Amino acid sequence: MNTQNILNILKEEIVPAQGCTEPIALAYACAKAVEILGKPAKKIDIYVSGNMIKNVKSVNIPNSGGLIGIEASCAMGAVAGDASKELMVISDVKEKELQAVKDFLNSGAVHVIHEKTDIPLYAKAIVYNGDNSALVEIKHLHTNITKVEKDGKKVINRACNDAQFSTPYEDREKLTVKDIYELAKSIDISLIEDLFDLVIQRNSTIAKAGLDGEYGVNIGCMINKNIQKGLYGDDQRNRCASFASAGGDARMSGCSLPVMTTSGSGNQGMAASLPIIKYCQDQKKSHETLIRTLFFSHLTTIHLKSSIGRLSAFCGVICATSAVSGALVFVEDGSYDSISMAITNSLGNISGVICDGAKASCAMKIATGVYTAFDSSMLALSNRALHSGDGIVGHDIEDTINNIGILAKTGMKETDNIILNIMEKN
């Protein structure tokens, strides 16, 4: 895969978003439908997959005054959204618009229908005003519009191979850890510096907000306070876990600050970047080293997530922190073999962590993943690793990643259904 293909993948995958990407995707679909309709929505029918229900149910929506849920996400997009901003669709909602959003919600205008589909990331919004209607359908990616209709007439109808879908853009199938490692060492830094400077700036800002504020369970802040009390050691492992999870605390609790996502997830974007940012700053690594390590971490996260899919019962943060395992070896100038050992150690250890929706505990999972990343990388730097035959560990790193994909897509399919059933009872 040539450098331009890689840059295209980064451009597609590392994008700004405000708030959890699933409720924002619903807001985007509804805002786009209203744009197509050309007049205000009076009623909305929203058809959503089980995974979308799971990831929207419990997370706070930014700029909403504390609203939660599918209906609120749709109302925010339809009443106050700007579809041209995509995953920043509700970034400029004004205080005075919130009353209109709440009035729309209180009128019972949003009707949620659980679409029985095998597509994990699926939403179809139909908005109505009198005899007029507009439909927007999204599949597989948070802004991937596959169908648009106005008054029952097709405006857009894009073919989409649901059985083998990975992306409508650049092919990820050819990515390997070895290629990522070699390119991270050699790429002209000027080609990636602006993008990763933005990652550093935005993701660090929300992490600092999480440390300073009261968000969710505040695990990031708790770790930091216990470092200061002397109950936790003032070491790199704890500092990185605190910084990274603080970003998750803030984002899952409705903080309006944007983050740079990776593979469709802000939590993955933060988990792939914040431990590396903190580590390089504390260890006084050069800016170039930081940029190259972030490149490795994010692209490896994308590689891992490509085998699993956008939404799954397999926690996406574990993909990102497994990539961080390798990145911690990379930043210390470790070999490709050592990097592969580190990623294998993480995947062999915590691949059983489930995704039970977007909510406060995502920050705790970030902390767990970062702690594992340090253990895995330190073992690898000591030439110690899990071996083929140790459970799901394959013959090499790519075989292990393939096994993770099978586990997530096939083995955890029923797990996903059971998680959703439990959540719907609560």
N, C-alpha and C positions, 0 to 999 in steps of 0.2 A: 504494500500500500504506500503510495507516494505522499510526500509532505502536504501537498494541497488537499488530498482526500482527508488527511488527519485534521488539518485546519478547518475544513468544512464540518467535520464531525464535532469539533470543539464549539464551533459557532452555533450549531444546531442544539447542542446539549447543555452548554453553560450559558444560561440566559437569566435575566433578572425576573424575580417574581415577588409579589407582596402577599404574604400569608401562605397557608398550606395550599399546595397546587390543585388538589381535588376540588374543594369548594370554589377555588378561583376559576377552575375550568368550567364549572356549572355557571358561575357568574358570567364568564366569557360567552358561553353558548347562548345564554338568555339575552345578554347585551347585543350579541350579533343578530339574534332573531328579531329583536326590537328594531335594530338598524334596518334589516331587510323589510320588516313590516311597514316602517315609515311613519308610525304613530305609536302612542303609548300603549303598553300592554294592559289589558283589563283582566286577563286570566292566563295562567301558564299550566300546561301539562309537561312534567319533566319525567322522562323515562331514564332510569339509571341501573347500571349493573350492580351486583352485590358488593363488589370491591369498592365502587364509588360510595355506596351507602355506608360501608365500613369506615371509609376514610374521611367522611364528611360529618358523621354523626356527632362527634364529641369535640371538635376543634373550634376555637374561637375565630371569628372572621374579622380581619383588620378593618378599622375605620367604621365599624358597625355599632359601636357602643356596647359591645359584649354579646352580640347575637351569635347563635350557634345553630348549625343544621342545614339540611338541604333546602328547605323552604326559604330560610333567610339568605342563603347564598344566591338563590335564584332571584329573589326580590332585590337584593343589592345590585345585581347585574342589570336586571330589567329596568329598574327605576332610576338608578344613579350611575350605571356603568358606562365606560367608553371602550367599545370593542376594539378600536384601533390600537389600544395599548396592550392587547393580548393578556399575558399573565400579570400585568399591572392594571388590569381593567377597572378596579375600584380604588386605585391609589389616590385619586383626587376627589373623593366623595366629600361633600361639604356638610357641615353640621345641620344646616337647614334642610338638606335632602333626606336626612335620617327619619324625620317624622313621616315623610311620604312613603319611605320604605316600610316603616312600622304600620302605617295605615293600610298599605297594600297587603302586608302579612295578616293583619287582624281581620281583613275582609274575607280571608279564606280563599284567596285567588290562586294559590299555588297547590297543585295536585301532584303528588309523588306516586309514580308507578314503578315497581320493581321489575325491570326487564330481565326475563330469564334468558340470559345469553352466556356463551362461553368466553366472550370477549371481556377481559378484566376491566379495561378502561373504556367504558361506553356511556354516552349520554345523548339523549335526544330531547331538545327543547322545542315545544310548540307554543307560540304566544298568539293570543287572540285579541281582536278589538272589533266587536260587532260581527259582521259577516266576513271580515278579513282575518287571515292567519299567516304565520310564517314559521317555518321549521328549520332547525339547524341540528345536524347530527355530528357528533365527534366520536372517533374511534382510535384506540391504541395510544395516541399521544394527546397531550392536554389541549393542544390547539389545532389538531389535525381534523379539519372539517371535511367530511366525506359526502355530505348531502345538504343541499339548501333548497327549500321550496317556498314559494309565495302563492297563497291562495290555491294550494294543491298542484301548482305547476312547477316542474323542476327548473331550478336555476343552476344548480351544481349537482352532479352525480358522479363521483369519482370511484373508479374500480379500486377495490381493496382486498387483497388476498388475506382473509381473516385467519386461515389455517397456518400460514407461514409468515405472518407479518413481523417485520422487525422495524422498519422505518421507510418512509417514502423518499428519503433523501440518500445520504451516503451509506454504503454497505459497511456494517460493523463486523461481518462474519470473518473477515480476514485479519482482524486484530489478534495479536498474541502478546503475552507478557514480554517475551524476548524482543519483539519489534518495538514495543513501547519503551523498554529499557534503553535500547540502542538509540532510538530517536531522542529520548530525553537527554542523553549524553551529548548528542551532536547537533540538535536543531539550532538554527539561527535564533537566538533569544529575542531579537527584535520582532520576530513573527508572532510571538506569544506573550510578550511582556505587558502590553496594554490590557489584554484580557485578564491576565492573572493579577495585575495591579488592581483591577476593579474587584476581583474576587477578594483580595486582601482587604481592601478598603471597606467594602460593604459587609462582608461576613464578620470582620473584626468589630465593626460598629455595633452590629446586633448582639454579638457576644458580650461586649462591654455593657450594653444596655441590660442584658440578662444578669450580669454580675451586680449591677447597681440597683436594679428594681426588684419588685415582688411579682414574679411570674411563675405560674404553675406550682410544681413542688419545689422549685428553686434548688435543684440538686447542684447546679454549677456554683451558685452562691454558697450553698452548704459546704461543699468541698473546700472552697476558698476560705470560709470562716474557720473551718476546723484545721486548716493549715496554719492560720494565724494563731489559733489557740494552742497549737502544738499537739493536737490529737491525731492529725494527719501529718506525714512528713512533707517538708517543703522541698519536694523533688520534682523532677521534670514530668514524671508520670502523672502525679496528682495535679500539677499545674495545667497540663495539657487536657486532662479529663475535665477539669473545672471550666476552662475556657471554652472548650467545644460544647459541652452540655449546656452551658449558660445560653448559648445561641439557640439551642433547642427549646429551653425554657421559655425564652421570649417569643419565639416564632409560634409555638403551639398555643400560646396564651393570648394571641391577638395583637402582638406588637406590630405597629404599622411600618417598621423599617423594612426595606427590601433586602432580599438575599440573592446571591448568585447560585442558581440551582445546578444540579448535575443529574442527568438521566431522569429529568422530570420531577425532581424532588429537592426542595430546599434543605431538608434534613440531611440528605446525601451530600449535597453541595457543601454544607457546613462541616459534616463529619469528615469529608475528604480533604478539607482545607484547614480548618481551625487548629487541629493538633499540630499540623506541619508549620503553620504560621507561628504559633507559640514556641514550638521547639526551636525553630531557626532563629527567632528573636532572642530567646534565652541563651542559646548556645553560640550566639554571635556569628551565625553563618552569613555568607555574603548574600546580597540581593539576588544575584544570578543563581546561586545554589537554591534559594527559596523558590524562584520561578521555575527552575527545572524540576524540582521535587514536586511542586504543585501540578505541573504538567503530567508527571508520572502518576501521581495519586489520582487525579481526575480521570485520566484516560484509562487507567486500570479499573477504576470504578465503573466506567462506561462499558468496558469489556466484560466485567463480571455481571453487570445488570443486563447486558444483551442476551446472556444465556438464560436469564430468569424471566424477563419481561417487565413491563412498566409497573404493574401491580400484581401482588402475589401474597400468599401466606408466609413467604420467606421475607424476613425483615430486611429492607433495603439498606439500612444503616450498617448492617453487618457486612454487606458488600463493600461499602465505603471504608469502614475501619479495617477490613482485611486488606484493602489497597494501601491504607496507611501503614500497615505492618511492613509491606514491601518498601514503602516510601521512607520509613525510618532507617531501613538498611541502605537504601539508595543515598540518602543524605549523608551517611557515614562512609560513602564510597565503597559499599559492599558490592560483591559480584552478582551477576545474574542468578547464579545458583543459590546464593544466600538469600536473595530477594524472593526467589521461588519458594525456598524453605519457609520464609516468614509468612507469606500469604497462605501456604499450605497449613501451617500451624494454626492460623486463625480460623480458616475454613473447617479444619478438622476439629476445632474446639467448640465454636459457638454457632454453627450452621443451623442448630435447632431453634434459634430464637424466632418466635412468630411475629408476624405483623397483625395486630388486632386493632387496626385503625390508627388514625392520627389523633394524638392527644398528649397530655402531659408526660406520660411514661416514655414517649419517644426520646426525651432528653436523658432519661435514665439509661436507655438502651445505647445512646451515644457514649455515655460515660463507660458503660460495660465494654463496649467495643474498643474504646481507646485504651482501657486497661489491658485488654487482651492483645491489642496491637503492640504494646510495649513488651509484654511477656513473649509474644511470638517473635518479635524482631530480635530481642536479646538472646533468645534461644538460637535463632538462626545465625547470629553473629558469633555464637559459640559452636557453630557447626552441628547443631542439634535440631532435628526435625522429625515430624511424623512421617511414616513410610507407607508405601503402597501395601494395601491389605489392612491398614489400620482404619476400619470402618469404611467411610466414603472416600478416603484418600486414594487417588488414582496413581497410575504409573509415573506421571509427570504433572506439572502444574496445569497444563491445558486439559489433561484427562480429568483432573480433580474439578476444574471449573465446569467441564461438561457434566460431570456427575452432580454437581450442585444444581445445574439447570434441570436435569431430570428429576431430582428431588423436589425442586420448587414447582415445576410445571405439572408433573404427573403425581409424584408422591404426596404433595401437600394440597392437591386439588380438593379432596374431601375435607381436609383440615380447614380450608378457607370457608367452605359451606357451614361447617360446625361453628366456627368462630362467629360468622354472621348470625347464625341462629341464636347463639348465646347473647350476642349484643342486642338483637332485636327484642329479647325478653327483658332487658334491663331498662 
